[in-house]
Amino acid sequence: MANFSKSNVPQFSVDVYQNEYLPEGGREVNAIVTVTATGGGTTGSAVGAPHLYAPGQGPSAAVAIMVDCSGSMDYPPTKMRNARDATAAAIDTLRDGTHFAVVGGTHVAKEVYPGGGRLAVADAATREQAKQALRRLSAGGGTAIGTWLRLADRLLSTAGVGIRHGILLTDGRNEHESPTDLKAALDDCAGRFTCDARGVGTDWEVKEVTGIASALLGTADIVADPSGLATDFTRMMETAMGKEVADVALRLWTPQGTAVKFVKQVAPTVEELTDRRTEAGPRAGDYPTGSWGDESRDYHVCVEVPVASLGQEMLAARVSLIVPQPDGSVHNLGAQGLVRAVWTDDMAASTSINPQVAHYTGQAELAEVIQQGLDLRKAGDMDGATAKLGRAVQLASVSGNADTAKLLAKVVDVVDATTGTVRLKAKVAEADEMTLETRSTKTVRVKK
């Protein structure tokens, strides 16, 4: 758990953007809650880069790198070599003093380094030993990702550290265990460590990889060309080394008669948190957000309030940030935001939509229609796919989400972006379709 001395912990702030005015009979209150952490260590500091901590004195961290070693990693042979090089680059990026291990994954999970059910501590010698061990990695066998995650969890739990993180690389489908087994492993690992997942090449299942990252509050991405792995692994490890507080939860308190309709992260990606609530005393619930460095994220909170008469005001929700402690207590990070409701007969006030709320409602719909459009395309419903992906093009255009617009343009021919008129391309490269699906939840922030 984190040590909360002022010198090494970022300061958290909470800002609430909403239209608090409701018409007579109005019951739904929407707010965008922006959480910002600043002034901890420098996010993304590689070894030797300036850091607010003394050398090796960043927040205590442990990292497990899980590398797919199944038979398909030999096709083409450069894939395994790129995976070894990427893992070596990630190991070079570890801050001195970080605990780490490398796991080789097939239909079983094996300890590649250091072995013996333990973690190594990063310094010049252990980094070199780990890279020597990587040279012995070869491809052969099946794929059972749940076993990789369970071994990573066992190894990470041996260190008394504040931040526990996994990096998982796969190139194929999880064919040697049932979806139920993988889900059980994810359920058991959730809240114990965060994990970034990457699919290399185009023979893996997007929903599997994004599902792993989502369950373990990490990032997911495609590395279509294996030669890009080292750059991607270095960037992931830099971000992991910049995390300073683990297990931060968004605590939502609501008054009597008020119901939470949903809570979702909407930037930098869309992530549904509603079902992950754990009760925290009378009328309060905690929603997990994972580990934080110097960064800012946006959340959409929607609550249903009891009917009230014109002129009445109420506190619809109070948002605060907490970190659970091993003894069952919580550490309050000292930032809070208030969501209000005011009933008015001023039509202009009660019907205007807050620009932040409007923007992120559109971004969440964008992620949804891309997913629906690609699913319909795979199912052979070309008319349905065209309609959904056309709507996606329109939403991406309106919100200025240029990255998603570019990815969409590889799957559809855009006739008119403003009306969402598109034609499905006859031929689409598999990597382009998978990239659109994997990155469909990435959002652009509203210009505040």
N, C-alpha and C positions, 0 to 999 in steps of 0.2 A: 504493500500500500504506500501511497505517496506520503512523503514527509512534508508537512505544510508550513515550512518556515517561509517567511515573506520573500527571502532572497531568491528562492529558486522556483516559485510557482507563478504562472501567468495570472494577471488580474482579469477576472471575467466581468463582462457587462452585458446587460439585457436591454434591448430596445423593442418597443411594441408599436406596430403600425396597424391601424384599423380605422374604420368608420364606426364610431360608437353609437351612432343614432339609428334607432329602430322605429318603424311606423307602428301605429296602434295595432296590437295583436302580433307584432313581430317577435320571433323567438330565437332566430339563429344569429349567433355572433361569430364573426370570422376575424382572425388577427394573424399577422405575420410577426413572429418573434425572432429577432436577430440576436444571436449569441456570439460574442466576440471575446477571444482570449488574446491578451497582449502582454509583452514585457517579461516573458519567461526567458528560456534560452533561445538561441537562434534556430528557427526551424530549418531542417535540411543541412545541418553542418556536417560535412564529411570529416573524416579524421584529418587533423591538422588545420582545419578551418577555424576562424575565430568563433568562440563560443563563450557565453556568459559564465559557464562553469569552468572550474580549473580543469586541466587535462584529465580526462577519464572520470570527471566528477559530475557528469550529467545525471539525470534521474536514472536510478538503477533499472536496467532493462535486460530482458532475455528474448532471443529471437531463434525460431526454428525454421530452417529452409527445407521445404519438402520438394524434391525433384523427381519428376516422373522418369522411371527407368524401365518402363514396359517395352515390349518388343518393337512397337511402332516407332519408338524414338530413334531407331536405326534407319528409318526411311524418310528422307535421305540421311546418310551417315553424318552429314554436317549438323543435323539437329541436336544430337547428343553432345557433339563438341561445343556447339553454341550454348547449350544448357550448362555444361561444365564451366565455360568461360564466364557466363552470366553469374553463376553462383560464386565463382572466384571474385568477380567484380563486387558483388554484394558483400562478401567477407572483407574485402579491402575497405569497404565503406563503414564497417562497424567501428564505433567509438571504443577506445581502449577501456577495458573493464566491463564491457557488455558480455553477458553470458550467451553462448550460442551453440547450436548443433545443426548438423546436416542429416536429413533423413532421405533415404532412397525408397521410392514408392513403386511397387508392382502390385500383384494380388496379395502381397504381404508388405509390411513396412520394415525396413532395416536401418539400423544406425550406421551411417557412413563415417561420421566423426562427431565427438571424440570416442563414442562407444561406452559400454559399461553402464548404460542407464543414467548417464550424467551429462552435464553441459561443460563446455570449455569456457575459459575467460579470455576475451580478446586481447592479445598483445602481438608483437611482431612474430614471436615464435609459434603461437597457436594458429595464427593466420596462415603461416607457411605450412605447418603440419596439415591444416585443413585442405589447403590447395593441393598438397601431395596426395591426400586421401581421395580427392575428386578425380584424380587421373585414373583411379582404379574403377570408376563408375562405368558400367557397361549396360546395354539394353537387353532385356529378355524377360518375358513373363507378362502377366495380365495387369488389370487396373482395379484396385479396390480402395478408393480414396478415403473411406471411413477409417480404415486401418492406419493410414498415414496421419490423419488428424488425431486419432487416439494416442499414437506414439508421441506426436508433437506435444500433446497435452500432458502426457506423463513426464516428458523431459522438462517442459517449461515449469511444471509444478515443483520441480526439485530446487528451484532458486527462489530465495526470499526477496523478490524484486517488485518494483512498482508497476512496470510496464511489461506485459507479455504479448509477443507478436509473432505471427506466422506468415511465411510467404510460400505460396503453393503454385507449382507449375505443372500443368498437364497438357498432353497432346491428343488425348483420346477420350472415348466415352467410358463411363464407370461400369464396365461390363461384368466384373467379377464379384459384385455384391449387389443386393437388391436395393432399390430406392429407399426402402424402409430402413435398411442398415445404415445407409448414408445419413438419412434424416435423424436417426437415433444418435449417431456420432455427433452431428451438428448440434442437436439439443443438449447433449452432455457437455460439449465444448463451449457453448454460448455463455458469455459472461466470464469465461476463464481466460481466454486470450482473443485478441483481434487477429484477422487474417486477410491479407490481400491475395487474390487468386488471378492467375493468368492462364489463358489458353494459347498454345503456340501452334501455328499451322491452321488447318481448317477441318480437322477430323474429330473435333471435340464438340460437346453439347453446350450451347450457350446458356440454356436455363440451369444446367448443373453448375457451371462455373459462377454465374451471377448469383445463384442460390447460396453457394458456399460463402461468397463475400458478403451477401446480405445478412445471412444468419450470424456471421461473426464480425459484423460492423466494419468491414474492410472495403477495399476497392476491387473492381473487376475490370479486366481489359483483354483485348486480343493483341497478340504479337504475331501477325500473319506471316511475316518473314523472320525466321529464327535468328537472322543476323542482327535483329534489333533488340535481342534479349538483354545483352549486357547493359545497354543504355537504360532500358526499362528497369532492370533489377537494381542498378545503381540509384536511380531516382526513387524507387520504392524504399530502399534501405535508408537513403538520406531523410525521407519523410518519417520513417519509423524512428530514426535517431533524434528527430526533432520533437517527438511526443514527450510531454512532461507530466500530464495528469491522466491516470487511467480511470475507467469506470465512472465517468461523469454521467449523471442522470438529470433529466429535465423533470422537476417535481411540479405537478399541476394540482393546485387546491381549488375546489369549486364549492360555492355555498349550497345550502340545502335546496333541493328542487332543481338543481342544474345538472345536466347530463353532458358528458364529453362525447361528441359525435365522432371526431377523429383527431389524431395528432400525427403529422407526417413531416419528415425532413424534406425541404423543397430546393435547397441549394447547399452544396454544389451538385448533389444528385437527389433524385426523388427516392425516398425510402419510407415505406409505411411503418409506423411505430405503434399504431393503435392497439394491436393485439399483444404487444410486448409489455403492456402495463403490469407493474406489480403494485399491489395495494400498500399504502404507506400511512396507515392511520385513518381516522375519520375524514372522508371526502377528499383524500389526497392519493395520488398515484404517481409512480416513478416510471419514466420512459428512458431506456438506455441510449446513450449516444457514443459510447466507446471512449477512445483516448484522444486527447487534445494537445496540440502544440500551439504556436502562434497562428491563429486562423479565425475565420468567421463563418458561421453557418446560419441558414434561415429555416424556420419551422412554421408550418401552417397549423394553427389551433382552431378548431371549430367546436363551440359549445351551444347547447340548447338551454335557454333560460326560461323560467316560468313567465306566464303572461303577467304584464303589469299595466297600470294605467298611465296615460299621458303625463309627462312631467316627472315621472319617477326615474330614479337612477339606481344602478346597483353595480357592485363589483362582480363581474361574470366569472373571472378566474384570476388566480395569482400564480405566476410562474417563478420558480427559483431553481437554483442549481446545487446539487448535492453530490457528495462522494460517500458511498457506504464504507464503513470501517469494519475490520475483522471482528470487533467485539459487539457488532450489531447496532452501534450508534451511527450517526451520519455526520460528516463534516460539511457545513454549509459554506458554499463558495462566496456568499455575501452579495450576490447580484440578484435582483428580482424585477419583474415587470408586471404591470397590472392591465387586465383586459376588462373594459367597462361596457355597460349597456345603459343608454339613455333613450327613453321613449319620447317621441316628438310628433307633432302634427305638421311640421315643416317638411313638405314633400321633397324639396330640393335636398335637404340635409339627409333624409332617411333613404333616399333612392340612389345617392351617389356611391359608387363602389370605390373603395380605397385602391389606388393604383398598384400598391404592392400585392394586395390580395388578388386583384384581377390578373396581374402578371403571372403569379405563381399558380393560380388556378389553370391558366393557359398552359404553363410548362408541365403541370401534372397530366393534363389532357394530352399534350403532345407525346409524352412517354407512353401513355396508354394506347393512343391510336396507332403509333408505330408498331407496338407489339401486336395489336389486333390485326393490322394490315399485313404484317409478315406471316402471322399464323394463317390468315385467310389465303394468302398467296401459296403457302405450302400445301394447304388443303384443296387447292385448285379453284377456289372461288375468286376469279379474276375481277369481277365487277365489285365485289365487296372490298377486295384488297385495294382497288383503284380509288374507291370512295374514301377509305380510311387513310391511305397514304397521301391522297390529295388534301385531306383535312390537315394532316401533319405538315405538309409543305406550307399551307396557309398559316398555321400557328407558328411555325419556325420563322416565317417571313415577318409576321406582325411583331413577334417578340424580339427580333434581331438575333436569333440563335443561329449564327452563320455556320458554326461547325456542324450542327445537325442538318442544316439546309444542304451543305456540301455532301454529306453522307447520303441524304435522300436522293440527291441528283444522280447518284450512281445506280440507283434502283429504279427510278422513274424518270421519264422525260417531262420536264416542267413546261407546260404550255402557258399558264398564267398563275404566278405564285399568289397574287392577291385574292383570286377567287378559288385557289386550290385545284385548278384544272390540270390534270396530269395524265400521262399514258404510261402503263407499265412497260419497262424495257423488255424486249424479247429475250435477251441474254444478259444475265447478271453474274458477275464473278462471285463465287462462293464467299471469298474473303470480304467483299464489299457488303454483301447481305449480312454476314456475321458481325462485321464491324458496326453496322447500323443498329443491329439488335443489341449487341453488348453495350454500346454507348448511348442507347435510347433514353436512359434516365439522367444523362448529364444535362444540367440546366444552365442558363445564363442568369446572372443576378440582375435584379431590377436596378435601374439607375436612380439612386436615391438623391 
